[in-house]
């Protein structure tokens, strides 16, 4: 199971369009991974009417494509992670 720290869910015309998750793959290895409704060979493709669930977020983390702009997508993520660790999260 992936350690998902945060997620961003986007809709287009009231339908699911993209999910981006901030995932700590291992201690110190934090990545932004996304999946959307556009076909991308070898990666998870979402369905516009797909139900959002914890399992779907885990699938995005495992089979999505990495984004290089995690600091823009999830501003302040580093301090949030430090805070979580301080409280034992």
N, CA, C and O of each residue as an XYZ file, in Angstrom:
356
protein
N       0.839     -1.168      0.000
C       0.000      0.000      0.000
C       0.895      1.245      0.000
O       1.864      1.332      0.753
N       0.548      2.194     -0.855
C       1.312      3.431     -0.977
C       0.918      4.420      0.114
O      -0.237      4.459      0.537
N       1.877      5.215      0.566
C       1.645      6.240      1.570
C       1.248      7.535      0.856
O       2.104      8.351      0.513
N      -0.052      7.714      0.638
C      -0.563      8.890     -0.054
C      -0.705     10.018      0.959
O      -1.410      9.883      1.959
N      -0.033     11.123      0.693
C      -0.015     12.263      1.599
C      -1.121     13.266      1.294
O      -1.670     13.901      2.194
N      -1.435     13.396      0.013
C      -2.409     14.394     -0.417
C      -2.885     14.016     -1.812
O      -2.190     13.309     -2.541
N      -4.075     14.488     -2.182
C      -4.562     14.233     -3.537
C      -5.255     15.478     -4.077
O      -5.731     16.333     -3.330
N      -5.292     15.543     -5.394
C      -5.985     16.626     -6.096
C      -6.836     15.970     -7.173
O      -6.320     15.254     -8.031
N      -8.132     16.215     -7.127
C      -9.069     15.594     -8.059
C      -9.675     16.694     -8.913
O     -10.223     17.666     -8.392
N      -9.575     16.536    -10.241
C     -10.054     17.562    -11.163
C     -11.190     17.023    -12.023
O     -11.196     15.860    -12.425
N     -12.154     17.906    -12.293
C     -13.302     17.555    -13.114
C     -13.366     18.467    -14.329
O     -12.903     19.607    -14.294
N     -13.938     17.955    -15.387
C     -14.154     18.727    -16.612
C     -15.581     18.422    -17.061
O     -15.925     17.262    -17.288
N     -16.404     19.446    -17.189
C     -17.815     19.269    -17.548
C     -18.521     18.308    -16.589
O     -19.289     17.445    -17.015
N     -18.257     18.465    -15.303
C     -18.863     17.650    -14.247
C     -18.481     16.172    -14.294
O     -19.161     15.338    -13.698
N     -17.407     15.846    -14.994
C     -16.941     14.466    -15.053
C     -15.479     14.408    -14.634
O     -14.718     15.354    -14.837
N     -15.108     13.290    -14.052
C     -13.736     13.094    -13.616
C     -12.786     13.280    -14.790
O     -12.999     12.726    -15.869
N     -11.745     14.059    -14.571
C     -10.771     14.318    -15.626
C      -9.364     13.865    -15.231
O      -8.689     13.184    -16.003
N      -8.922     14.248    -14.012
C      -7.557     13.909    -13.602
C      -7.495     13.761    -12.091
O      -8.161     14.480    -11.347
N      -6.677     12.809    -11.658
C      -6.354     12.656    -10.240
C      -4.841     12.699    -10.119
O      -4.127     11.985    -10.824
N      -4.363     13.542     -9.220
C      -2.935     13.611     -8.915
C      -2.773     13.319     -7.434
O      -3.475     13.894     -6.602
N      -1.850     12.427     -7.106
C      -1.586     12.093     -5.713
C      -0.140     12.420     -5.373
O       0.758     12.250     -6.198
N       0.074     12.883     -4.166
C       1.410     13.096     -3.636
C       1.717     11.873     -2.790
O       1.029     11.601     -1.806
N       2.746     11.140     -3.173
C       3.013      9.837     -2.575
C       4.437      9.774     -2.044
O       5.386     10.178     -2.717
N       4.569      9.264     -0.832
C       5.897      8.977     -0.305
C       6.180      7.513     -0.626
O       5.684      6.608      0.044
N       6.985      7.300     -1.661
C       7.287      5.943     -2.128
C       8.144      5.192     -1.108
O       7.934      4.008     -0.846
N       9.102      5.903     -0.548
C       9.928      5.416      0.546
C      10.372      6.669      1.303
O      10.170      7.782      0.819
N      10.960      6.505      2.460
C      11.316      7.674      3.264
C      12.219      8.606      2.450
O      13.299      8.226      1.997
N      11.733      9.843      2.284
C      12.486     10.847      1.540
C      12.231     10.868      0.042
O      12.672     11.793     -0.641
N      11.528      9.865     -0.487
C      11.232      9.794     -1.922
C       9.761     10.126     -2.138
O       8.907      9.240     -2.148
N       9.476     11.420     -2.313
C       8.103     11.893     -2.476
C       7.898     12.288     -3.934
O       8.696     13.025     -4.513
N       6.811     11.780     -4.514
C       6.534     12.036     -5.931
C       5.080     12.439     -6.140
O       4.201     12.067     -5.363
N       4.841     13.203     -7.196
C       3.484     13.526     -7.637
C       3.187     12.611     -8.828
O       3.890     12.642     -9.839
N       2.150     11.806     -8.695
C       1.774     10.837     -9.723
C       0.346     11.152    -10.159
O      -0.509     11.449     -9.325
N       0.087     11.087    -11.481
C      -1.256     11.407    -11.959
C      -1.757     10.379    -12.956
O      -0.993      9.630    -13.566
N      -3.072     10.376    -13.095
C      -3.753      9.628    -14.156
C      -4.888     10.521    -14.631
O      -5.459     11.281    -13.849
N      -5.210     10.427    -15.908
C      -6.334     11.197    -16.426
C      -7.105     10.368    -17.443
O      -6.872      9.168    -17.587
N      -8.021     11.017    -18.142
C      -8.891     10.297    -19.072
C      -8.291     10.173    -20.469
O      -8.915      9.601    -21.363
N      -7.092     10.703    -20.662
C      -6.425     10.599    -21.960
C      -5.611      9.308    -22.025
O      -4.894      8.967    -21.083
N      -5.726      8.604    -23.130
C      -5.007      7.355    -23.312
C      -3.500      7.607    -23.355
O      -3.020      8.424    -24.141
N      -2.770      6.902    -22.509
C      -1.312      7.005    -22.451
C      -0.801      5.583    -22.240
O      -0.937      5.018    -21.155
N      -0.221      5.021    -23.275
C       0.188      3.614    -23.254
C       1.060      3.293    -22.045
O       2.044      3.982    -21.773
N       0.690      2.245    -21.330
C       1.464      1.780    -20.191
C       1.088      2.412    -18.865
O       1.666      2.074    -17.832
N       0.121      3.330    -18.879
C      -0.277      4.021    -17.653
C      -1.778      3.895    -17.432
O      -2.539      3.634    -18.364
N      -2.185      4.084    -16.190
C      -3.597      4.024    -15.823
C      -4.375      5.108    -16.563
O      -3.935      6.255    -16.642
N      -5.533      4.736    -17.103
C      -6.440      5.678    -17.763
C      -7.742      5.685    -16.965
O      -8.309      4.629    -16.686
N      -8.210      6.869    -16.600
C      -9.448      7.004    -15.847
C     -10.649      7.046    -16.773
O     -10.547      7.455    -17.930
N     -11.792      6.617    -16.247
C     -13.063      6.740    -16.962
C     -13.781      7.962    -16.394
O     -13.766      8.165    -15.180
N     -14.409      8.781    -17.240
C     -15.054     10.008    -16.758
C     -16.099      9.781    -15.666
O     -16.314     10.657    -14.828
N     -16.742      8.630    -15.666
C     -17.785      8.359    -14.673
C     -17.299      7.431    -13.556
O     -18.109      6.883    -12.808
N     -15.996      7.258    -13.444
C     -15.413      6.350    -12.460
C     -15.645      6.859    -11.036
O     -15.539      8.055    -10.768
N     -15.962      5.938    -10.132
C     -16.180      6.292     -8.733
C     -14.841      6.493     -8.034
O     -13.916      5.695     -8.188
N     -14.759      7.559     -7.274
C     -13.528      7.875     -6.549
C     -13.521      7.090     -5.238
O     -14.499      7.092     -4.491
N     -12.408      6.427     -4.979
C     -12.289      5.605     -3.773
C     -10.829      5.554     -3.338
O      -9.937      5.982     -4.071
N     -10.596      5.030     -2.147
C      -9.223      4.842     -1.668
C      -8.468      3.914     -2.611
O      -7.287      4.125     -2.888
N      -9.152      2.892     -3.097
C      -8.526      1.941     -4.010
C      -8.096      2.616     -5.309
O      -7.025      2.324     -5.840
N      -8.932      3.516     -5.817
C      -8.580      4.237     -7.044
C      -7.346      5.110     -6.809
O      -6.467      5.173     -7.669
N      -7.267      5.781     -5.665
C      -6.093      6.599     -5.359
C      -4.840      5.730     -5.298
O      -3.774      6.146     -5.753
N      -4.961      4.528     -4.741
C      -3.828      3.599     -4.697
C      -3.422      3.180     -6.114
O      -2.232      3.058     -6.405
N      -4.404      2.959     -6.994
C      -4.108      2.595     -8.387
C      -3.380      3.730     -9.100
O      -2.440      3.490     -9.858
N      -3.815      4.961     -8.858
C      -3.135      6.114     -9.460
C      -1.680      6.140     -8.999
O      -0.771      6.335     -9.806
N      -1.462      5.942     -7.697
C      -0.099      5.949     -7.149
C       0.760      4.859     -7.782
O       1.947      5.072     -8.032
N       0.177      3.710     -8.038
C       0.946      2.583     -8.558
C       1.102      2.546    -10.065
O       2.111      2.053    -10.570
N       0.115      3.062    -10.795
C       0.113      2.894    -12.252
C       0.011      4.197    -13.027
O      -0.144      4.184    -14.248
N       0.097      5.329    -12.322
C       0.023      6.621    -12.999
C       1.387      7.062    -13.509
O       2.378      6.337    -13.418
N       1.402      8.257    -14.042
C       2.607      8.841    -14.619
C       3.121      9.946    -13.692
O       2.330     10.696    -13.119
N       4.433     10.044    -13.547
C       5.015     11.020    -12.631
C       4.983     12.432    -13.214
O       5.237     12.639    -14.400
N       4.664     13.394    -12.352
C       4.737     14.817    -12.695
C       6.006     15.376    -12.087
O       6.431     14.935    -11.020
N       6.605     16.327    -12.744
C       7.830     16.956    -12.244
C       7.552     18.249    -11.483
O       8.475     18.870    -10.956
N       6.284     18.659    -11.423
C       5.937     19.944    -10.813
C       5.244     19.779     -9.464
O       4.292     20.500     -9.167
N       5.711     18.838     -8.644
C       5.029     18.565     -7.368
C       4.996     19.791     -6.462
O       4.046     19.955     -5.697
N       6.006     20.654     -6.529
C       6.020     21.850     -5.691
C       4.918     22.830     -6.102
O       4.374     23.538     -5.254
N       4.590     22.874     -7.379
C       3.501     23.729     -7.847
C       2.135     23.092     -7.573
O       1.184     23.783     -7.206
N       2.048     21.788     -7.752
C       0.783     21.064     -7.540
C       0.396     21.008     -6.062
O      -0.779     21.118     -5.712
N       1.390     20.838     -5.210
C       1.154     20.677     -3.776
C       2.061     21.634     -2.989
O       3.021     21.198     -2.354
N       1.756     22.931     -3.034
C       2.608     23.900     -2.341
C       2.666     23.592     -0.839
O       1.656     23.264     -0.217
N       3.847     23.704     -0.288
C       4.034     23.483      1.137
C       4.070     22.027      1.550
O       3.998     21.721      2.740
N       4.180     21.122      0.587
C       4.124     19.691      0.922
C       5.238     19.275      1.874
O       5.028     18.430      2.743
N       6.410     19.859      1.717
C       7.546     19.441      2.543
C       7.300     19.747      4.025
O       7.592     18.917      4.886
N       6.771     20.923      4.320
C       6.499     21.270      5.720
C       5.353     20.432      6.281
O       5.367     20.088      7.463
N       4.353     20.096      5.445
C       3.276     19.215      5.890
C       3.803     17.829      6.237
O       3.386     17.226      7.226
N       4.718     17.330      5.421
C       5.307     16.020      5.680
C       6.114     16.043      6.976
O       6.042     15.105      7.770
N       6.871     17.098      7.186
C       7.646     17.239      8.425
C       6.710     17.276      9.628
O       6.998     16.676     10.663
N       5.597     17.977      9.491
C       4.607     18.064     10.578
C       3.986     16.690     10.857
O       3.824     16.310     12.016
N       3.640     15.951      9.813
C       3.087     14.601      9.982
C       4.052     13.689     10.718
O       3.651     12.931     11.601
N       5.312     13.763     10.357
C       6.313     12.925     11.013
C       6.469     13.293     12.487
O       6.688     12.425     13.332
N       6.355     14.580     12.784
C       6.513     15.051     14.164
C       5.391     14.535     15.076
O       5.606     14.305     16.266
N       4.192     14.359     14.503
C       3.069     13.864     15.302
C       2.871     12.360     15.151
O       1.913     11.793     15.676
N       3.791     11.722     14.425
C       3.741     10.269     14.297
C       2.844      9.754     13.201
O       2.426      8.597     13.246
N       2.527     10.595     12.194
C       1.630     10.211     11.104
C       2.308      9.491     10.002
O       1.664      9.112      9.024
